[in-house]
Amino acid sequence: MRIEVGLDDFLACLANTSADSDNWTVWSSYCDRYRVVFDTIFKQFSIPKDAELVNYVNHCSLDAFADKAKQSVEMLSQSDVEHLCRTSAAYYGFDEDFDVYFLVGLGNIGGTCSPDPRFLYIGLEFVVSESFRFLISHELNHLVRFVRLGVNRLSDLPNFTVQDLVIAEGLATLAPLVISETPIHDETLRQALMISPDHYERLVQQANELERKIVADADKQLDKSMMQKYFSVVNPYGTPIAGYFIGARWISSLLEAGASFKDLTSCPTTNIVQRYREISAMSGSTD
């Protein structure tokens, strides 16, 4: 396992560009140093390198990202990160090798993972307090699940349905709590979701309606509109990250009914949903 922190490279790119260079020039020079990582992320999230992206980057504050990244790096301990990765992987019995990249992104991706090439990515401009601990456990759960279910190519990801990602995000959200043996309740779930109390309360109040919408869209393939509707922080449809919240509630219900988190992590989506429906029917609730 290799852990790489890309702050110094980012600062070097900022320092070594001419006064008339735009943000895109600076950003591109940084991307070139981590081409495998960023090309993989761009492909995974279907981000085209077009005029819209260039315009977005040119209107970002790279200096602000750098300042946030500096604060984040002050909280990071490579030995702590390595210990967290190894203990989390050991929890699942996952002995595959992977790398961990802490890089400065564009303020739109807090973390992700790639099954091929195998790595975790954490956006340094997103890390606040010690949220990197949640992010690492979250993304490692995704990696384990992808590998165990045979998602070893990025080309497999577009075939995911809304239901697939709801389950994956529910598992990943609860992973930091389960592995650290932290009781799951409203406050700890809010912390794992890394959202404000007001945001969490809105999700709770709308839970039944959100679940009905997700069930109605369950078999739809993920596209930009479905990602925005249920998984994006920037959400024109309503309450952000509803898919994470509902998925976590479904998985939490299964754990309360005696399911094994390790087993669920490697279990196909359809099996998990069927088990959830069974316990929901037994408790008298409806989808």
Summary of the structure (lengths in Angstrom):
residues: 287
radius of gyration: 19.1
end to end distance: 41.9
largest distance: 66.5
contacts: 881
relative contact order: 0.10
helix: 63%
strand: 7%
